[in-house]
C-alpha cells in the first residue's frame, strides 16, 4: 500500500485481545465495523446485541447507562448531552401516548420552567403548576387537569422543599399519568424514586454523580414501561452524551456515595452554624427539625442524610449587600453549579431563576436576600470559618 493509504488504515480496526480492561475504555468511534454484512444487518434489526452507529449507542455510554440504571434500580437509561436535554427527552417519553398536559411543581429549577413555558408550550403541551407539598391541592389538580405527566423534584431548587413522592406516585398512577422526578439534589444514595412508584427519573450528571465540575451531561432512567420508548427517542433524536464525558462521569460515580455522605455531614454543620448567626434571617435545610416537610423527610430519607445543599437569607440585605458578602468569600467558589467536591455559592435571582418573572419568584420565596450553598467535601471547619469572616 502507498503511504496515503497506510496513513488512513494502518493500526485501525484491530480485534481486542484476550483481556478485559479494568475500566471502561473511551470509544470515540462514530460507526462500527463487522467482518460480515449479515451480522451488521442483524444488529440494525435488534436481532443481535452490538453497535452500528454512535447515535444508536456506544460501549462507553452504554456502560454509564447500565451503571446509573443499577444505582436507581431502573430498567433502562439514556445518557444525554445535558441535564436539560435529559429532562426534555423524559417529558417526550412520558407524553408520547398520553394527553399533552403536565402538572408541574411550582418550585422547580428556573430552566425547567422555561422549558415548559417557552419550548413545550408552542408544541401544544399545556402546563399547570401546583404546590407539590400540598397533597390535597395535587389530588384536586390531577382530577381537574387529567395530566399525562406529573413533574417534580425530589428536593426542590433552591428552597429545598420535599414533596411526598410516594403518595404523589399513587395519585399519578390512578390517573394514568407518568410521574417524572428530577433526583439531582437527592441522588440515589438518599432516594430512588422508581422504587416509590415514579415512571422516569432525571439527573444532571454535571452535579453530584460526576462531582468534579468537569462534565456537562444528563441522564434519564426509566421503568419497564418506558424503556423502549426512551431507547427509540435516543436513536431517533440523537441527544447523546459524548464518550469522554461518559468516561469522566463513570470515574466520578465510583466515589459518589463517599463524597455524598461527606457533603451531607458537612451541610449539617454549616446549617447549624448559619442558624445561630445574627446576620442570617432564615436557613432552608431538609435536616432542620422545624422544616415544613419534616414528616415526609423522616419517611423518605435515610437517617442522617439530608443532602448537601443549604439555602439561606441574609437579614434585611439588599442585592448589593448580598454581592458584597459573596465577594468577601475566600474559600467558597462563586459559580453556577452544585454538587462539586468544592463548596459553591450561587445567587438564584441572578442565575438559576433569572428567567422566572420577579413576581413569581417572590411568591415562591425566592427573594433578593436568598443565596444557595452547595457544600463540598472540605473540612467543615474551614467552610464555616470562610462564611463567618464574610458575614462579619
KATA-V872663 format. One record per pair of residues at least 24 apart in sequence whose C-alpha atoms are under 10 Angstrom apart, sorted by the first residue. I is the first residue (numbers start at 1). J is the second residue. Records with the same first field share a line. If there is no record, write none. Layout:
I: J ; J
//
This chain:
23: 247 ; 250 ; 251
24: 59 ; 60 ; 61 ; 63 ; 64 ; 246 ; 247 ; 250 ; 251
25: 59 ; 60 ; 63 ; 243 ; 244 ; 247
26: 58 ; 59 ; 60 ; 61 ; 242 ; 243 ; 244 ; 245 ; 246 ; 247 ; 248
27: 54 ; 58 ; 59 ; 60 ; 61 ; 242 ; 243 ; 244 ; 246 ; 247
28: 54 ; 58 ; 59 ; 60 ; 242 ; 243 ; 244
29: 53 ; 54 ; 58 ; 59 ; 243
30: 54 ; 55 ; 56 ; 57 ; 58
31: 55 ; 56 ; 57 ; 58
32: 58
53: 235
54: 235 ; 238 ; 240 ; 241 ; 242 ; 243
55: 234 ; 235 ; 236 ; 237 ; 238 ; 239 ; 240 ; 241
56: 231 ; 232 ; 233 ; 234 ; 235 ; 236 ; 237 ; 238 ; 240
57: 231 ; 234 ; 235 ; 238 ; 240 ; 241 ; 243
58: 240 ; 241 ; 242 ; 243
59: 243 ; 246
60: 241 ; 242 ; 243 ; 244 ; 245 ; 246 ; 247 ; 250
61: 240 ; 241 ; 242 ; 243 ; 244 ; 245 ; 246 ; 247 ; 249 ; 250
62: 243 ; 246
63: 246 ; 247 ; 250
64: 219 ; 243 ; 245 ; 246 ; 247 ; 248 ; 249 ; 250 ; 251 ; 253
65: 219 ; 220 ; 221 ; 246 ; 250
66: 221
67: 250 ; 253 ; 254
68: 188 ; 203 ; 205 ; 209 ; 219 ; 220 ; 221 ; 250 ; 253
69: 188 ; 201 ; 219 ; 220 ; 221 ; 222 ; 223
70: 188 ; 221
71: 187 ; 188 ; 189 ; 192 ; 221 ; 253
72: 183 ; 187 ; 188 ; 189 ; 191 ; 192 ; 193 ; 194 ; 195 ; 201 ; 221 ; 222
73: 188 ; 192 ; 193 ; 194 ; 195 ; 221 ; 222 ; 223
74: 192 ; 193 ; 194 ; 195 ; 199 ; 200 ; 201 ; 220 ; 221 ; 222 ; 223 ; 224 ; 227
75: 194 ; 221 ; 222 ; 223 ; 224 ; 225 ; 226 ; 227 ; 228
76: 200 ; 220 ; 221 ; 222 ; 223 ; 224 ; 225 ; 226 ; 227 ; 228 ; 229 ; 230 ; 231
77: 200 ; 201 ; 202 ; 219 ; 220 ; 221 ; 222 ; 223 ; 226 ; 227 ; 228 ; 230 ; 231 ; 234
78: 202 ; 218 ; 219 ; 220 ; 221 ; 222 ; 227 ; 230 ; 231 ; 233 ; 234 ; 235 ; 239 ; 240 ; 241
79: 202 ; 203 ; 204 ; 205 ; 217 ; 218 ; 219 ; 220 ; 221 ; 234 ; 239 ; 240 ; 241 ; 242 ; 245 ; 246
80: 203 ; 204 ; 205 ; 216 ; 217 ; 218 ; 219 ; 220 ; 234 ; 238 ; 239 ; 240 ; 241 ; 242 ; 246
81: 204 ; 205 ; 215 ; 216 ; 217 ; 218 ; 219 ; 238 ; 239 ; 240 ; 241 ; 242 ; 245 ; 246
82: 203 ; 204 ; 205 ; 206 ; 215 ; 216 ; 217 ; 218 ; 219 ; 239 ; 240 ; 241
83: 112 ; 182 ; 184 ; 202 ; 203 ; 204 ; 205 ; 206 ; 207 ; 216 ; 217 ; 218 ; 219 ; 220
84: 111 ; 112 ; 115 ; 202 ; 203 ; 204 ; 217 ; 218 ; 219
85: 115 ; 202 ; 204 ; 217 ; 218 ; 219 ; 220 ; 239 ; 240 ; 241
86: 182 ; 201 ; 202 ; 203 ; 204 ; 205 ; 217 ; 218 ; 219 ; 220 ; 221 ; 239 ; 240 ; 241
87: 112 ; 115 ; 151 ; 180 ; 181 ; 182 ; 200 ; 201 ; 202 ; 203 ; 204 ; 218 ; 219 ; 220
88: 112 ; 115 ; 116 ; 119 ; 120 ; 202 ; 220 ; 239
89: 202 ; 219 ; 220 ; 230 ; 233 ; 234 ; 237 ; 239
90: 180 ; 181 ; 199 ; 200 ; 201 ; 202 ; 219 ; 220 ; 221 ; 222 ; 226 ; 229 ; 230 ; 233
91: 116 ; 120 ; 148 ; 149 ; 150 ; 151 ; 178 ; 179 ; 180 ; 200
92: 120 ; 149 ; 229 ; 230 ; 233
93: 149 ; 178 ; 180 ; 199 ; 200 ; 222 ; 226 ; 227 ; 228 ; 229 ; 230 ; 231 ; 232 ; 233
94: 148 ; 149 ; 150 ; 177 ; 178 ; 179 ; 180 ; 199 ; 200 ; 222 ; 226 ; 229 ; 230
95: 125 ; 147 ; 148 ; 149 ; 177 ; 178
96: 148 ; 226 ; 229
97: 148 ; 229
98: 147 ; 148 ; 149 ; 176 ; 177 ; 178
99: 125 ; 126 ; 145 ; 146 ; 147 ; 148 ; 149 ; 176 ; 177
100: 124 ; 125 ; 126 ; 127 ; 146 ; 147 ; 148 ; 149
101: 125 ; 126 ; 127 ; 128 ; 145 ; 146 ; 147 ; 148 ; 149 ; 150 ; 177
102: 126 ; 127 ; 128 ; 129 ; 142 ; 145 ; 146 ; 147 ; 148 ; 149 ; 150 ; 151 ; 177 ; 178 ; 179 ; 180
103: 127 ; 128 ; 129 ; 130 ; 132 ; 138 ; 141 ; 142 ; 145 ; 146 ; 147 ; 148 ; 149 ; 150 ; 151 ; 152 ; 172 ; 177 ; 179
104: 128 ; 129 ; 130 ; 131 ; 132 ; 138 ; 147 ; 149 ; 150 ; 151 ; 152 ; 153 ; 180
105: 129 ; 130 ; 131 ; 132 ; 133 ; 138 ; 150 ; 151 ; 152 ; 153 ; 156 ; 163
106: 130 ; 131 ; 132 ; 133 ; 151 ; 152 ; 156 ; 360 ; 364
107: 131 ; 132 ; 133 ; 152 ; 153 ; 155 ; 156 ; 157 ; 158 ; 159 ; 160 ; 161 ; 361 ; 364 ; 365 ; 366
108: 151 ; 152 ; 153 ; 155 ; 156 ; 157 ; 158 ; 159 ; 182 ; 352 ; 353 ; 364
109: 152 ; 153 ; 156 ; 157 ; 158 ; 182 ; 348 ; 352 ; 353 ; 356
110: 157 ; 158 ; 348 ; 349 ; 351 ; 352 ; 353 ; 354 ; 355 ; 356 ; 357 ; 361
111: 351 ; 352 ; 353 ; 354 ; 355 ; 356
112: 151 ; 352 ; 353
113: 353 ; 355 ; 356
114: 353 ; 355 ; 356
127: 151
131: 163 ; 364
132: 156 ; 161 ; 162 ; 163 ; 164 ; 165 ; 168
133: 161 ; 162 ; 163 ; 164 ; 165 ; 168 ; 292 ; 293 ; 296
134: 163 ; 164
135: 163 ; 164 ; 167 ; 168 ; 171
138: 168 ; 171 ; 172
139: 167 ; 168 ; 171 ; 172 ; 175
142: 168 ; 171 ; 172 ; 174 ; 175 ; 177
143: 171 ; 172 ; 175
146: 172 ; 175 ; 176 ; 177
147: 172 ; 175 ; 176 ; 177 ; 178
148: 172 ; 175 ; 176 ; 177 ; 178 ; 179
149: 175 ; 176 ; 177 ; 178 ; 179 ; 180 ; 199
150: 177 ; 178 ; 179 ; 180 ; 181 ; 198 ; 199
151: 178 ; 179 ; 180 ; 181 ; 182 ; 198 ; 200 ; 201
152: 179 ; 180 ; 181 ; 182 ; 183 ; 201
153: 180 ; 181 ; 182 ; 183 ; 184 ; 185 ; 186 ; 201 ; 202
154: 181 ; 182 ; 183 ; 184 ; 185 ; 186 ; 187 ; 190 ; 191 ; 192 ; 193 ; 201 ; 300
155: 181 ; 182 ; 183 ; 184 ; 185 ; 186 ; 187 ; 286 ; 297 ; 306 ; 307 ; 309
156: 182 ; 183 ; 184 ; 185 ; 186
157: 184 ; 185 ; 309 ; 311 ; 348 ; 352 ; 353 ; 366 ; 372
158: 185 ; 284 ; 309 ; 310 ; 311 ; 312 ; 346 ; 347 ; 348 ; 352 ; 353 ; 365 ; 366 ; 370 ; 371 ; 372 ; 373
159: 283 ; 284 ; 285 ; 286 ; 309 ; 310 ; 311 ; 312 ; 364 ; 365 ; 366 ; 370 ; 371 ; 372
160: 185 ; 284 ; 285 ; 286 ; 291 ; 293 ; 306 ; 307 ; 309 ; 310 ; 311 ; 372
161: 284 ; 285 ; 286 ; 291 ; 292 ; 293 ; 294 ; 297
162: 286 ; 291 ; 292 ; 293 ; 294 ; 295 ; 296 ; 297 ; 300
163: 293 ; 296 ; 297 ; 300
164: 196 ; 293 ; 295 ; 296 ; 297 ; 299 ; 300
165: 191 ; 193 ; 196 ; 197 ; 198 ; 296 ; 300
166: 193 ; 194 ; 195 ; 196 ; 197 ; 198 ; 296 ; 299 ; 300
167: 196 ; 197
168: 196 ; 197 ; 198
169: 193 ; 194 ; 196 ; 197 ; 198 ; 199
170: 196 ; 197 ; 198
171: 197
172: 197 ; 198 ; 199
173: 197 ; 198 ; 199
178: 226
180: 220 ; 221 ; 222
181: 220 ; 221
182: 220
184: 208 ; 209 ; 218 ; 338 ; 339
185: 306 ; 307 ; 308 ; 309 ; 338 ; 339 ; 374
186: 260 ; 301 ; 305 ; 306 ; 307 ; 308 ; 309
187: 256 ; 257 ; 260 ; 307
188: 257
189: 256 ; 257 ; 258 ; 260 ; 261 ; 301 ; 302 ; 305 ; 307
190: 257 ; 260 ; 261 ; 300 ; 301 ; 302 ; 303 ; 304 ; 305 ; 306 ; 307
191: 300 ; 301 ; 302
192: 300 ; 301
193: 300
194: 221 ; 222 ; 223
195: 223
196: 300
197: 223
198: 222 ; 223
199: 223 ; 224 ; 225 ; 226 ; 227
200: 224 ; 225 ; 226 ; 227 ; 230
204: 339
205: 245 ; 246 ; 249 ; 250 ; 252 ; 253 ; 339
206: 245 ; 249 ; 337 ; 338 ; 339 ; 340
207: 249 ; 337 ; 338 ; 339 ; 340 ; 341 ; 374
208: 249 ; 252 ; 253 ; 256 ; 257 ; 259 ; 260 ; 263 ; 308 ; 338 ; 339 ; 340 ; 341
209: 249 ; 250 ; 251 ; 252 ; 253 ; 254 ; 255 ; 256 ; 257 ; 259 ; 260 ; 339 ; 340
210: 245 ; 246 ; 247 ; 248 ; 249 ; 250 ; 251 ; 252 ; 253 ; 254 ; 255 ; 256 ; 339 ; 340 ; 341
211: 248 ; 249 ; 251 ; 252 ; 253 ; 255 ; 256 ; 259 ; 260 ; 338 ; 339 ; 340 ; 341 ; 342 ; 376
212: 248 ; 249 ; 252 ; 338 ; 339 ; 340 ; 341 ; 342
213: 337 ; 338 ; 339 ; 340 ; 341 ; 342
214: 245 ; 248 ; 249 ; 252 ; 340
215: 244 ; 245 ; 246 ; 247 ; 248 ; 249 ; 252
216: 241 ; 242 ; 245 ; 246 ; 249
217: 241 ; 242 ; 245 ; 246 ; 249
218: 246
256: 339 ; 341
258: 377
259: 308 ; 339 ; 340 ; 341 ; 376 ; 377
260: 305 ; 307 ; 308 ; 339 ; 340 ; 341 ; 375 ; 376 ; 377
261: 304 ; 305 ; 306 ; 307 ; 308 ; 377
262: 305 ; 307 ; 308 ; 341 ; 375 ; 376 ; 377 ; 378 ; 379 ; 380
263: 305 ; 306 ; 307 ; 308 ; 309 ; 339 ; 340 ; 341 ; 342 ; 343 ; 374 ; 375 ; 376 ; 377 ; 378 ; 380
264: 304 ; 305 ; 306 ; 307 ; 308 ; 309 ; 310 ; 375 ; 376 ; 377
265: 304 ; 305 ; 306 ; 307 ; 308 ; 375 ; 376 ; 377 ; 380
266: 307 ; 308 ; 309 ; 375 ; 376 ; 377 ; 378 ; 379 ; 380 ; 381 ; 383 ; 384
267: 305 ; 306 ; 307 ; 308 ; 309 ; 310 ; 343 ; 373 ; 374 ; 375 ; 376 ; 377 ; 380 ; 383
268: 304 ; 305 ; 306 ; 307 ; 308 ; 309 ; 310 ; 375 ; 380
269: 375 ; 380 ; 381 ; 383 ; 384
270: 308 ; 309 ; 310 ; 373 ; 375 ; 380 ; 381 ; 383 ; 384 ; 385 ; 387
271: 309 ; 310 ; 311 ; 312 ; 373 ; 375 ; 384
272: 384
273: 384 ; 385 ; 387 ; 388
274: 310 ; 311 ; 312 ; 313 ; 314 ; 384 ; 387 ; 388
275: 312
277: 314 ; 388 ; 391 ; 392
278: 314 ; 315 ; 391 ; 392
279: 313 ; 314 ; 315 ; 316 ; 317 ; 388 ; 391 ; 392
280: 312 ; 313 ; 314 ; 315 ; 316 ; 317 ; 369 ; 391
281: 312 ; 313 ; 314 ; 315 ; 316 ; 317 ; 369 ; 370
282: 311 ; 312 ; 313 ; 314 ; 315 ; 369 ; 370
283: 310 ; 311 ; 312 ; 313 ; 314 ; 370 ; 371
284: 309 ; 310 ; 311 ; 312 ; 313 ; 370 ; 372
285: 309 ; 310 ; 311 ; 312
286: 310
307: 339 ; 374 ; 375
308: 338 ; 339 ; 343 ; 373 ; 374 ; 375 ; 376 ; 377
309: 338 ; 339 ; 343 ; 344 ; 345 ; 372 ; 373 ; 374 ; 375 ; 376
310: 345 ; 371 ; 372 ; 373 ; 374 ; 375
311: 345 ; 346 ; 347 ; 348 ; 370 ; 371 ; 372 ; 373 ; 374
312: 369 ; 370 ; 371 ; 372 ; 373
313: 366 ; 367 ; 368 ; 369 ; 370 ; 371 ; 372
314: 368 ; 369 ; 370 ; 371 ; 391
315: 369 ; 370
316: 368 ; 369
317: 368 ; 369 ; 370
318: 367 ; 368 ; 369
319: 347 ; 349 ; 350 ; 367 ; 368 ; 369 ; 370
320: 368 ; 369
321: 368 ; 369
322: 347 ; 368 ; 369 ; 370 ; 371 ; 391
323: 347 ; 369 ; 371
324: 390 ; 391
325: 387 ; 389 ; 390 ; 391 ; 392
326: 371 ; 387 ; 390 ; 391
327: 390
328: 386 ; 387 ; 389 ; 390 ; 391 ; 392
329: 383 ; 385 ; 386 ; 387 ; 388 ; 389 ; 390 ; 391
330: 383 ; 385 ; 386 ; 387 ; 389 ; 390
331: 378 ; 382 ; 383 ; 384 ; 385 ; 386 ; 387
332: 373 ; 374 ; 375 ; 376 ; 382 ; 383 ; 384 ; 386 ; 387
333: 373 ; 374
334: 373
336: 372
337: 373 ; 374
338: 372 ; 373 ; 374 ; 375 ; 376
339: 373 ; 374 ; 375 ; 376 ; 377
340: 374 ; 375 ; 376 ; 377
341: 374 ; 375 ; 376 ; 377 ; 378
342: 374 ; 375 ; 376 ; 377 ; 378 ; 383
343: 373 ; 374 ; 375 ; 376 ; 377 ; 378 ; 383
344: 372 ; 373 ; 374 ; 375 ; 376
345: 371 ; 372 ; 373 ; 374 ; 375
346: 370 ; 371 ; 372 ; 373 ; 374
347: 371 ; 372 ; 373
348: 372
//
